[in-house]
């Protein structure tokens, strides 16, 4: 019986290609996809640099780590897409060393995204629950960061540690998607890469709902006081809109997508099967250390385009962390540095979201005093 793989020895490892390699490489679809993902990923990373800098300076470990992880995922997808940008497998680099490390980093980053988001939402819930006028002391900040670190790092590190033991193949390389991990469907994969990560979004959604309900309670109790202060009322409305968008973002796109992926992966994995390291690494259909090439027609479109999820994540990051007064003024300074102040003169004016309210209050008090 003929093997479904074509063997092509190269260097110290063998290259396997399922089926026949394509005879033409002028398919415009991968090229258009390449341009879109590279441009959008780099643009998203540039936009997120300002929130990352401000959150790091303010000591917000979880939120800063979340942005850093998203930026890392975007850089990784850009590198993989640029290196393996077409279906010309004869010219592909086998990815020695790079892919061996990249698969571990990829699994670590996926885990960190979920745990960082959970830690960020939990931190916001704690702030809403324990409203206080004075800032945290240095000891309190250290204790908060330790708790956040205990939430953020254990599970992703565990997922990264299981990458090699669970790899049923050294790695796969696909058009645009680049290095790929092929896990063996056994109980560690089901437990540490499907079930436990699926619990993170559920906890995050619970904290998000608590934050919004708690903030509404606080808003109702302070409504009478805020009605006498247009400035405080405007700030409260902005905070409420941001919290509402944050909750909707977590409950609508994030939670269903993660749970749907977990269900699909569990169906593919087939539940909790026994784990056998020797069978995985020494008794596969092809040698374990062989590298498998997959062209764009052999990789599912959903997997090829998975990189757009971290790109899409830069949008809510900008909305929640990049539209504050400090962040907007940082963007303004950067645009002025590149000379855009000549095209947009208003960039020379400091951004203040309360300017209109203050102006109306000043106008109202002036009119009263002249009567």
DRENNU-968558 format. One record per residue (C-alpha): x, y, z. Coordinates in steps of 0.001 Angstrom, whole numbers, plus 500000, padded with zeros to 6 digits. Each point is the difference from the previous one (the first is absolute). Example, Ala and Ser with C-alpha at 12.3 -4.5 7.8 and 13.67 -1.06 7.14 Angstrom:
<rs>
512300495500507800/501370503440499340/
</rs>
This chain:
<rs>
500000500000500000/501392503430499049/500738502495502770/497925503229499987/503270501866500619/502789500878497587/503491499656501512/502645502599499217/503207499697502085/501555503373500838/502859500649502417/499662498035503223/496209499575499757/497531498667497436/497337502153498414/496583498443499488/497348501471497707/496473498517500057/498880499324496454/501610501735497057/501711503387500151/498284502720497939/501412500747496573/499073503698500030/500599502637502651/498139503012498586/496870499614502121/499084503603500923/498119499033503165/503061499313502226/501639503209498739/496981502148500867/499691498252503362/503699500587500653/499732503732499360/496894500354502172/501363498114502999/503396501714499933/498591503517499653/497233499530502579/502255498227502515/502696502690499834/497423502795500175/498308498371502995/503338499597501784/500909503651499407/496661501167501403/500452497820503110/503461501337500868/498607503063501780/497590498060502285/502783497492500713/502378502769501069/497419501728502233/498810496791501660/503589498915500656/500807503363501602/496893499735502176/500985496526501210/497006498216498416/501612496578499580/497048498043498592/498857502613497468/503558500714498840/500696496273499603/496776499598498008/501082502644497482/503527498581499866/498626496526499220/497770501354497209/502966501848498496/502133496857500222/497336497955498205/499757502599497235/503777500110499532/500081496203499879/497256499809497358/501762502650497883/503322498136500118/498404496668499112/497989501511497154/503018501790498519/502247496935500196/497447497566498488/498048502429497815/499145497773497012/499418496374498946/503454499527498483/500997497227502408/503214499332498046/501357503362501184/498760499773503590/502370500214502957/499417496964502288/499901502274503045/502740498229501958/500240501406503505/497475502782499389/496970497713499797/501263497837502873/499822503067502258/497049501677498292/497561497204500821/500802500352503710/499650503795499861/496713499680498112/498461497734502657/501337502224502781/498528503125498377/496555498435499541/499896499042503665/501278503409501125/497302501827498044/497218498244501917/501618500257503426/501049503648499534/496459500935499033/498687498161503051/502488501738502309/499172503410498474/496268499548500472/500470498664503520/502140503032500853/497272502327498699/497406498110502027/502095500436503147/500335503726499311/496249500391499513/499213497960503112/502460501847502247/499521503608498970/502635502158501670/501141503610499650/503688499468500747/502276498043497627/501507496613500860/503123499958502123/503206498425498709/499381496880502107/496443499694498700/501174500346496397/502607497287500547/497392497690501515/497619500706497104/502694499226497412/500903496741501744/496360498890499920/499734500970496332/503199498104499184/498601496885501697/496920500287497783/501889500792496802/502983497653499789/499371496461501373/497604498654497335/501816501487496953/503332498677501274/498388496589500454/498665500139496435/503442500946498675/501625497178502010/497628497440498434/500703501172496429/502871497615499298/498574496938501823/496688500411498147/501459500732496543/499085497162497665/502283501568497388/503020502262500359/497998502755498305/497972500829496924/500609502918497638/497107501501498057/499611502827497523/499573503306501896/499297498198503282/503644498909500257/501010497821502936/497206497864501415/499679497684502985/498411496576499507/498878498725503439/499309496367500795/496388499549501065/500414498716503553/498860501003503485/502742502624500672/499020501827496815/496296499841500847/500599501104503591/502717502669499701/499350501376496504/496215499747499716/498069499666503274/502059502181502364/500457502817497446/496225499930499375/499416500762503689/501958503264499760/497487501782497711/497099498842502197/501643501528503077/500868503143498015/496385500354498880/498834499578503596/502287502811501171/498870502185497069/496331499602500926/500797500711503656/501903503167499054/497131501403497971/497310499142502572/502102501455502826/500691503184498042/496294500466499264/499260499690503716/502621502627500793/498671502279497237/496446499807501365/501121500772503546/501999503037498866/497558501230497333/498652502875502105/503486501254500835/501161499756496387/496973501925498726/501353503125501694/503363499672498234/499938499879496174/503727499183499937/499662496997502333/496905498861498104/501831500120496647/502910497986501403/497606497440501476/498237499574496654/503318499440498215/501042497398502565/496646498262499686/500254499861496197/503500498529500183/498924497370502516/496961499129497916/502135499544496872/502506497920501968/497293497666501306/498402499671496551/503383499268498404/500664497188502480/496496498503499920/499355500206496247/503152499400497923/502537498663502510/498050497487502087/498086498269497139/503115499743497797/502140498439502723/497289497579501096/499237499037496380/503692499275499385/500121497919503188/496976497952498907/501442499412496524/503402499035501405/498409497625502492/497991498334497224/503158499589497919/502011498765502987/497368497435500860/500105500469503759/502491498730502576/502097497364498237/503023498310501648/503351501767499647/502947498048498588/503205501956499333/501698497098498207/497071499417497664/499782503703499157/503700500556499311/501171496650498675/497112498210498309/498296502552497771/499081499639496337/503096501994499059/503195500671502010/499339502354502902/502831502403499128/498784500401496402/498617503381498971/496644500075498203/499311502630497316/496409501091499368/498979502375497198/497106502471500217/497618497481498434/500884497420502671/499507502238503046/496493500834501194/499095503630499375/499082500479503671/503496499010501125/501705502160497367/497991503019501141/500298499349503741/502573502798500127/497226502571499546/498757499349503543/502940501786501715/499808502684497298/496328500514500861/500947500128503712/501939503226499389/496691501806499328/498487499594503512/503460500592501498/500074503383498272/496417500798501027/500451499074503674/503606501070500625/500908502276497097/497189502557500204/500817501386503430/501175503590500345/503656499033500524/500010497528497113/498349502375497539/502527502709500841/502818497492499451/498614499227496555/499751503743499379/503674500534500874/501037497171497667/497975501459497123/501523503422500644/503469498432499913/499298498772496470/498915503481498932/496282499365499712/499315503140502014/500307501980496753/497200497978498457/497855499775503150/500560503213502042/497764498775502840/502720497495500932/501823502899501668/497142500256502553/500153497646502974/497242497420499959/497560500353502898/496731498024499910/498553502358502628/500734503165497999/496461500449498686/498419499420503396/502392502448501662/499357502546497274/496225499717500426/500340500300503783/502210503049499604/497556501548497534/497093499291502325/501708501533503040/501028503042497930/496419500542498845/498734499762503591/502556502473501297/499098502640497345/496289499994500852/
</rs>
